Structures are given as C-alpha cells and as structure tokens.
Amino acid sequence: MAVNRDASDRERLLDEIAKCRSCRFCVDVCPTYQASGGVESASSFGRLQIIKYLLTGTLEFDDSLTYCLYSCLQCGRCEVMCKSKGQHLDICEMIQRGRRLLSGRLARGGKHAKL
C-alpha cells in the first residue's frame, strides 16, 4: 500500500514541478544561491530540477546532489517571489516532499547515496 501511495505522491509532485515556468526569479532571492557564489543547483529552482531528475531516474544520487537538496533553509523567499510573479507555487513544501520521497533511496544506500 505504501508503494502505491509513494508512486501517487511522486506523480503529484512531478505534476506540480511541471507547473514551474522556469522564470528563475526565485533564484536571485535564495540565500544559499547567493552564498554559493551563483551555483544554480543551490537555488530553489535548481533543487526542483534535481528532485525532478532524481524522481524520473535521469540523475543518480551523489553527495553533491544530496547536499543541494538538504542545504535549503526553507526561508520562503522563493515562494514570496513566485507569488509576486503570479505563479503561487509552494516551493518549500515541494522540496520537503521531494526529500521525503527520495529519503528511502538514500537510506537504502544507492550507488552514491549518502547523507
């Protein structure tokens, strides 16, 4: 039963990520993006892309992707910007859901899956 629920959650999350217009306005307000010196994978948009590609199997886990996913401060600045541009995505919640869905794969210790 949990496998079916995870598959359903996965599909819903992928559908929500697909609603992102890739405007990248959220990137500039992200404190971890700023602290990284402009590394997009350390931004809210970058994290959503990482989640999408990990969930679809396009990317494999490695330490740097894990770090990117878990370095999000959940400050909400990206959501404020997203809402101001008319998109209204709950980016922080999507990142949390992505972490939850992917945590099982991390725990099983895939090829490079570590915390």
Residue pairs with C-beta under 8 A, 6 or more apart in sequence:
6 101
6 104
9 97
9 101
10 55
10 101
13 51
13 55
13 94
13 97
13 98
13 101
14 52
14 55
14 56
16 89
16 90
16 94
17 48
17 51
17 52
17 94
19 87
19 89
20 45
20 48
20 87
20 89
21 87
22 45
23 85
23 87
24 45
25 81
25 82
25 85
26 43
26 44
26 45
26 77
26 78
26 79
26 81
26 82
26 91
27 33
27 40
27 43
27 44
27 45
27 46
28 81
29 77
29 78
29 80
29 81
30 42
30 43
30 44
30 77
30 78
31 73
31 75
31 77
32 42
32 43
32 71
32 72
32 73
33 39
33 40
33 42
33 43
33 44
33 46
35 42
36 42
39 46
40 46
41 47
41 49
41 50
41 64
41 65
41 68
42 68
42 71
43 78
44 72
44 78
44 91
44 95
45 78
46 68
47 68
47 69
47 72
47 95
47 98
48 91
48 94
48 95
48 98
50 59
50 65
50 68
50 69
51 69
51 94
51 95
51 98
51 102
52 58
53 59
54 60
54 61
54 65
54 98
54 102
54 105
55 98
55 101
55 102
59 65
60 110
60 111
60 112
61 102
61 105
61 106
61 110
61 111
61 112
61 113
62 112
63 112
63 114
66 106
66 113
66 114
66 115
69 95
69 98
69 99
69 102
70 99
70 115
72 92
72 95
74 92
74 95
74 96
76 92
78 91
78 92
79 89
79 90
79 91
79 92
82 88
82 89
82 91
105 113
106 113
106 114
106 115
